[in-house]
Each structure stands twice: as structure tokens, then as C-alpha cells.
């Protein structure tokens, strides 16, 4: 089932998230399936549970088009960061029409659990690193509009939100 994507300034995007417990409940199995369907339908490269209105620590990384198998990561966190930072343009399915340059560590070590609850730990310095950092920010209530210093699109929208104290 394709789920509606929550759009900023929806409160759920800022709400704290609960850790996922194993074995996965039927509800969370279904949520995972639905989030995969939703991110594919939206042609997105990543999706975090708060973006579909659920305050749990679950993210999807969808880089299938770049040949990377789709990943559902439970309780993901960054446990290591490289020194080098890169600045890349990012957008967000929850903040349509806003794009800007976001500086992040290029290389990160990510630790998460898979659907069986097994701990997975890996290092990446490509798109998985970038997308995972963006999605992990989501489960911590952080959005690209908190990070962008230079907008490439939608700066007026952001200025309006600032005026309304939404950021
Ligand atoms: Zn996003």
C-alpha cells in the first residue's frame, strides 16, 4: 500500500522516534513493505518512518537504480565518521520544491539491524553514506532546512517558514 507522505511543517517530522524491537511485529513488517512501495512510487532514494507518520527508527535506502540492493535498516545510527566532508545538493520528499547544498562527512560507518534483528555494520563513502545520513537525521527529527546554508531552490519558502517561526 502506498502511504501518503507527510509534508513540512507536519509535527511528526520533529517528533522523537521509538526503537524497533525484535522479532518484528506484523505491524512493522507491513510498515516496511508499505514504505518500500511508497519510496519506489515516489521515485525517492530514501524514506524514513516519520515521513509516513510513524515515530519509529526505520529507514529505507533505495538506490536500486544505481545497482545497490534496497535496504531496510532498523535502529540505524552513525557510529563512525571520516574527517573529509563533501557538499552535495539535497532535496527531501517531505519538503517539496526546496533544494540546497548540504555538507556531510563523506565516509561513515553505519550500524543497524536487519529484518531478523541481526546487527549489520558497514562503511560507505558513496551514495549509501549520503542517503543514510539524510534518513538517520529524519529519525532524529532533523531536516535539511536545518542544515542548508546555500539554497539552490525554494529559499523564499524557507524564509517564510522562518518568519512564522516554523524553523
Ligand atoms: Zn528527507
py3Dmol code that shows the C-alpha trace and the ligand (Angstrom):
import py3Dmol

protein = """\
ATOM      1  CA  UNK A   1       0.000   0.000   0.000  1.00  0.00           C
ATOM      2  CA  UNK A   2       1.373   3.396  -0.952  1.00  0.00           C
ATOM      3  CA  UNK A   3       1.323   5.686   2.076  1.00  0.00           C
ATOM      4  CA  UNK A   4       0.761   9.447   1.998  1.00  0.00           C
ATOM      5  CA  UNK A   5       3.978  11.364   2.616  1.00  0.00           C
ATOM      6  CA  UNK A   6       3.892  13.888   5.454  1.00  0.00           C
ATOM      7  CA  UNK A   7       4.872  17.347   4.352  1.00  0.00           C
ATOM      8  CA  UNK A   8       6.680  20.020   6.382  1.00  0.00           C
ATOM      9  CA  UNK A   9       5.610  21.611   8.789  1.00  0.00           C
ATOM     10  CA  UNK A  10       3.810  18.419   9.918  1.00  0.00           C
ATOM     11  CA  UNK A  11       4.730  17.878  13.602  1.00  0.00           C
ATOM     12  CA  UNK A  12       5.503  14.205  13.099  1.00  0.00           C
ATOM     13  CA  UNK A  13       8.695  15.171  11.263  1.00  0.00           C
ATOM     14  CA  UNK A  14      10.080  16.622  14.521  1.00  0.00           C
ATOM     15  CA  UNK A  15       8.750  14.036  16.983  1.00  0.00           C
ATOM     16  CA  UNK A  16      11.150  11.642  18.799  1.00  0.00           C
ATOM     17  CA  UNK A  17      11.132   8.065  17.467  1.00  0.00           C
ATOM     18  CA  UNK A  18      10.866   4.739  19.312  1.00  0.00           C
ATOM     19  CA  UNK A  19      13.425   1.973  18.818  1.00  0.00           C
ATOM     20  CA  UNK A  20      12.266  -1.091  16.882  1.00  0.00           C
ATOM     21  CA  UNK A  21      12.077  -4.316  18.925  1.00  0.00           C
ATOM     22  CA  UNK A  22      12.528  -7.841  17.576  1.00  0.00           C
ATOM     23  CA  UNK A  23      11.046 -10.130  16.409  1.00  0.00           C
ATOM     24  CA  UNK A  24       9.331  -7.599  14.160  1.00  0.00           C
ATOM     25  CA  UNK A  25       5.623  -7.175  14.821  1.00  0.00           C
ATOM     26  CA  UNK A  26       3.160  -7.791  11.984  1.00  0.00           C
ATOM     27  CA  UNK A  27       2.511  -4.071  12.029  1.00  0.00           C
ATOM     28  CA  UNK A  28       6.173  -3.193  11.469  1.00  0.00           C
ATOM     29  CA  UNK A  29       6.538  -5.872   8.779  1.00  0.00           C
ATOM     30  CA  UNK A  30       3.630  -4.255   6.986  1.00  0.00           C
ATOM     31  CA  UNK A  31       5.051  -0.762   7.543  1.00  0.00           C
ATOM     32  CA  UNK A  32       8.356  -1.878   5.981  1.00  0.00           C
ATOM     33  CA  UNK A  33       6.576  -3.305   2.923  1.00  0.00           C
ATOM     34  CA  UNK A  34       4.457  -0.182   2.561  1.00  0.00           C
ATOM     35  CA  UNK A  35       7.435   2.167   2.932  1.00  0.00           C
ATOM     36  CA  UNK A  36       9.301   0.252   0.208  1.00  0.00           C
ATOM     37  CA  UNK A  37       6.292   0.547  -2.074  1.00  0.00           C
ATOM     38  CA  UNK A  38       5.956   4.244  -1.208  1.00  0.00           C
ATOM     39  CA  UNK A  39       9.593   5.203  -1.842  1.00  0.00           C
ATOM     40  CA  UNK A  40       9.582   3.357  -5.175  1.00  0.00           C
ATOM     41  CA  UNK A  41       6.320   5.013  -6.229  1.00  0.00           C
ATOM     42  CA  UNK A  42       7.672   8.446  -5.275  1.00  0.00           C
ATOM     43  CA  UNK A  43      10.905   7.701  -7.144  1.00  0.00           C
ATOM     44  CA  UNK A  44      12.786   8.630  -3.977  1.00  0.00           C
ATOM     45  CA  UNK A  45      16.227   7.411  -2.965  1.00  0.00           C
ATOM     46  CA  UNK A  46      15.340   7.180   0.707  1.00  0.00           C
ATOM     47  CA  UNK A  47      12.467   7.319   3.169  1.00  0.00           C
ATOM     48  CA  UNK A  48      12.250   7.420   6.957  1.00  0.00           C
ATOM     49  CA  UNK A  49       9.264   6.267   9.036  1.00  0.00           C
ATOM     50  CA  UNK A  50       8.359   9.777  10.343  1.00  0.00           C
ATOM     51  CA  UNK A  51       7.790  10.789   6.717  1.00  0.00           C
ATOM     52  CA  UNK A  52       4.822   8.426   6.616  1.00  0.00           C
ATOM     53  CA  UNK A  53       3.628   9.488  10.042  1.00  0.00           C
ATOM     54  CA  UNK A  54       5.252   6.761  12.158  1.00  0.00           C
ATOM     55  CA  UNK A  55       7.626   7.632  15.003  1.00  0.00           C
ATOM     56  CA  UNK A  56       9.861   4.545  14.819  1.00  0.00           C
ATOM     57  CA  UNK A  57      13.522   4.059  13.947  1.00  0.00           C
ATOM     58  CA  UNK A  58      13.182   2.611  10.462  1.00  0.00           C
ATOM     59  CA  UNK A  59      14.663   3.889   7.219  1.00  0.00           C
ATOM     60  CA  UNK A  60      14.683   2.682   3.622  1.00  0.00           C
ATOM     61  CA  UNK A  61      17.616   3.334   1.290  1.00  0.00           C
ATOM     62  CA  UNK A  62      16.502   2.923  -2.315  1.00  0.00           C
ATOM     63  CA  UNK A  63      19.494   3.103  -4.650  1.00  0.00           C
ATOM     64  CA  UNK A  64      18.279   0.271  -6.858  1.00  0.00           C
ATOM     65  CA  UNK A  65      18.686   2.480  -9.907  1.00  0.00           C
ATOM     66  CA  UNK A  66      22.402   2.718  -9.094  1.00  0.00           C
ATOM     67  CA  UNK A  67      22.592  -1.049  -8.741  1.00  0.00           C
ATOM     68  CA  UNK A  68      22.559  -1.168  -4.922  1.00  0.00           C
ATOM     69  CA  UNK A  69      20.066  -3.640  -3.406  1.00  0.00           C
ATOM     70  CA  UNK A  70      17.289  -1.908  -1.490  1.00  0.00           C
ATOM     71  CA  UNK A  71      17.914  -1.710   2.256  1.00  0.00           C
ATOM     72  CA  UNK A  72      15.504  -1.565   5.178  1.00  0.00           C
ATOM     73  CA  UNK A  73      17.509  -0.545   8.237  1.00  0.00           C
ATOM     74  CA  UNK A  74      16.122  -0.748  11.775  1.00  0.00           C
ATOM     75  CA  UNK A  75      17.578   1.334  14.620  1.00  0.00           C
ATOM     76  CA  UNK A  76      20.257   2.765  12.325  1.00  0.00           C
ATOM     77  CA  UNK A  77      22.970   5.029  13.694  1.00  0.00           C
ATOM     78  CA  UNK A  78      26.234   6.570  12.587  1.00  0.00           C
ATOM     79  CA  UNK A  79      28.997   5.042  14.687  1.00  0.00           C
ATOM     80  CA  UNK A  80      31.980   6.463  12.823  1.00  0.00           C
ATOM     81  CA  UNK A  81      32.730   9.476  10.613  1.00  0.00           C
ATOM     82  CA  UNK A  82      35.586  10.263   8.277  1.00  0.00           C
ATOM     83  CA  UNK A  83      37.370  13.579   8.520  1.00  0.00           C
ATOM     84  CA  UNK A  84      36.614  14.698   4.957  1.00  0.00           C
ATOM     85  CA  UNK A  85      33.323  16.492   4.250  1.00  0.00           C
ATOM     86  CA  UNK A  86      31.589  16.911   0.907  1.00  0.00           C
ATOM     87  CA  UNK A  87      28.883  19.370  -0.100  1.00  0.00           C
ATOM     88  CA  UNK A  88      26.116  17.922  -2.301  1.00  0.00           C
ATOM     89  CA  UNK A  89      22.700  19.228  -3.343  1.00  0.00           C
ATOM     90  CA  UNK A  90      19.870  17.541  -1.446  1.00  0.00           C
ATOM     91  CA  UNK A  91      16.103  17.614  -1.541  1.00  0.00           C
ATOM     92  CA  UNK A  92      13.502  15.862   0.599  1.00  0.00           C
ATOM     93  CA  UNK A  93      10.184  14.179  -0.238  1.00  0.00           C
ATOM     94  CA  UNK A  94       8.698  15.930   2.815  1.00  0.00           C
ATOM     95  CA  UNK A  95       9.870  19.388   1.712  1.00  0.00           C
ATOM     96  CA  UNK A  96       8.893  19.656  -1.949  1.00  0.00           C
ATOM     97  CA  UNK A  97      10.404  22.470  -4.038  1.00  0.00           C
ATOM     98  CA  UNK A  98      13.288  23.091  -1.657  1.00  0.00           C
ATOM     99  CA  UNK A  99      16.841  22.135  -2.585  1.00  0.00           C
ATOM    100  CA  UNK A 100      20.184  23.196  -1.291  1.00  0.00           C
ATOM    101  CA  UNK A 101      23.762  22.310  -0.596  1.00  0.00           C
ATOM    102  CA  UNK A 102      24.323  20.092   2.439  1.00  0.00           C
ATOM    103  CA  UNK A 103      27.754  19.426   3.879  1.00  0.00           C
ATOM    104  CA  UNK A 104      28.226  15.977   5.412  1.00  0.00           C
ATOM    105  CA  UNK A 105      31.076  13.601   6.196  1.00  0.00           C
ATOM    106  CA  UNK A 106      31.837  11.648   3.021  1.00  0.00           C
ATOM    107  CA  UNK A 107      32.649   8.397   4.746  1.00  0.00           C
ATOM    108  CA  UNK A 108      30.590   6.984   7.593  1.00  0.00           C
ATOM    109  CA  UNK A 109      30.256   3.731   9.485  1.00  0.00           C
ATOM    110  CA  UNK A 110      26.623   2.746   9.855  1.00  0.00           C
ATOM    111  CA  UNK A 111      25.308   0.263  12.377  1.00  0.00           C
ATOM    112  CA  UNK A 112      21.746  -1.026  12.180  1.00  0.00           C
ATOM    113  CA  UNK A 113      19.646  -4.173  12.479  1.00  0.00           C
ATOM    114  CA  UNK A 114      18.166  -6.110   9.601  1.00  0.00           C
ATOM    115  CA  UNK A 115      14.624  -7.536   9.499  1.00  0.00           C
ATOM    116  CA  UNK A 116      15.776 -10.539  11.552  1.00  0.00           C
ATOM    117  CA  UNK A 117      17.222  -8.267  14.228  1.00  0.00           C
ATOM    118  CA  UNK A 118      20.793  -9.155  13.310  1.00  0.00           C
ATOM    119  CA  UNK A 119      23.318  -6.317  13.710  1.00  0.00           C
ATOM    120  CA  UNK A 120      24.755  -5.102  10.418  1.00  0.00           C
ATOM    121  CA  UNK A 121      27.692  -2.726  10.307  1.00  0.00           C
ATOM    122  CA  UNK A 122      29.228  -1.256   7.179  1.00  0.00           C
ATOM    123  CA  UNK A 123      31.340   1.587   5.884  1.00  0.00           C
ATOM    124  CA  UNK A 124      30.326   3.626   2.856  1.00  0.00           C
ATOM    125  CA  UNK A 125      31.623   6.763   1.171  1.00  0.00           C
ATOM    126  CA  UNK A 126      29.234   6.956  -1.772  1.00  0.00           C
ATOM    127  CA  UNK A 127      25.510   7.447  -2.155  1.00  0.00           C
ATOM    128  CA  UNK A 128      24.557   4.987   0.579  1.00  0.00           C
ATOM    129  CA  UNK A 129      26.501   7.136   3.044  1.00  0.00           C
ATOM    130  CA  UNK A 130      24.744  10.289   1.857  1.00  0.00           C
ATOM    131  CA  UNK A 131      21.232   8.855   1.821  1.00  0.00           C
ATOM    132  CA  UNK A 132      21.629   7.013   5.125  1.00  0.00           C
ATOM    133  CA  UNK A 133      22.842  10.216   6.832  1.00  0.00           C
ATOM    134  CA  UNK A 134      19.823  12.134   5.500  1.00  0.00           C
ATOM    135  CA  UNK A 135      17.393   9.424   6.636  1.00  0.00           C
ATOM    136  CA  UNK A 136      19.038   8.946  10.047  1.00  0.00           C
ATOM    137  CA  UNK A 137      18.640  12.708  10.513  1.00  0.00           C
ATOM    138  CA  UNK A 138      14.892  12.196   9.931  1.00  0.00           C
ATOM    139  CA  UNK A 139      14.553   9.662  12.738  1.00  0.00           C
ATOM    140  CA  UNK A 140      16.291  12.207  14.966  1.00  0.00           C
ATOM    141  CA  UNK A 141      13.887  14.958  13.903  1.00  0.00           C
ATOM    142  CA  UNK A 142      16.491  16.834  11.864  1.00  0.00           C
ATOM    143  CA  UNK A 143      15.661  18.141   8.389  1.00  0.00           C
ATOM    144  CA  UNK A 144      17.706  19.555   5.519  1.00  0.00           C
ATOM    145  CA  UNK A 145      16.317  23.031   6.212  1.00  0.00           C
ATOM    146  CA  UNK A 146      18.255  22.881   9.494  1.00  0.00           C
ATOM    147  CA  UNK A 147      21.455  22.197   7.584  1.00  0.00           C
ATOM    148  CA  UNK A 148      21.341  24.053   4.276  1.00  0.00           C
ATOM    149  CA  UNK A 149      23.476  27.205   4.147  1.00  0.00           C
ATOM    150  CA  UNK A 150      23.087  27.792   0.419  1.00  0.00           C
ATOM    151  CA  UNK A 151      19.734  27.172  -1.291  1.00  0.00           C
ATOM    152  CA  UNK A 152      19.522  26.222  -4.955  1.00  0.00           C
ATOM    153  CA  UNK A 153      15.713  26.304  -4.967  1.00  0.00           C
ATOM    154  CA  UNK A 154      12.907  27.399  -2.635  1.00  0.00           C
ATOM    155  CA  UNK A 155      14.764  29.905  -0.462  1.00  0.00           C
ATOM    156  CA  UNK A 156      11.687  32.157  -0.342  1.00  0.00           C
ATOM    157  CA  UNK A 157       9.588  29.323   1.077  1.00  0.00           C
ATOM    158  CA  UNK A 158      12.179  28.767   3.789  1.00  0.00           C
ATOM    159  CA  UNK A 159      12.325  32.476   4.618  1.00  0.00           C
ATOM    160  CA  UNK A 160       8.536  32.439   5.023  1.00  0.00           C
ATOM    161  CA  UNK A 161       8.737  29.482   7.418  1.00  0.00           C
ATOM    162  CA  UNK A 162      11.453  31.261   9.423  1.00  0.00           C
ATOM    163  CA  UNK A 163       9.225  34.323   9.711  1.00  0.00           C
ATOM    164  CA  UNK A 164       6.428  32.094  11.005  1.00  0.00           C
ATOM    165  CA  UNK A 165       8.943  30.513  13.427  1.00  0.00           C
ATOM    166  CA  UNK A 166       8.418  27.078  11.955  1.00  0.00           C
ATOM    167  CA  UNK A 167      12.171  26.506  11.715  1.00  0.00           C
TER     168      UNK A 167
END
"""
ligand_1 = """\
1
ZN
Zn 14.102 13.718 3.667
"""
view = py3Dmol.view(width=600, height=400)
view.addModel(protein, "pdb")
view.setStyle({"model": 0}, {"cartoon": {"style": "trace"}})
view.addModel(ligand_1, "xyz")
view.setStyle({"model": 1}, {"stick": {}})
view.zoomTo()
view.show()
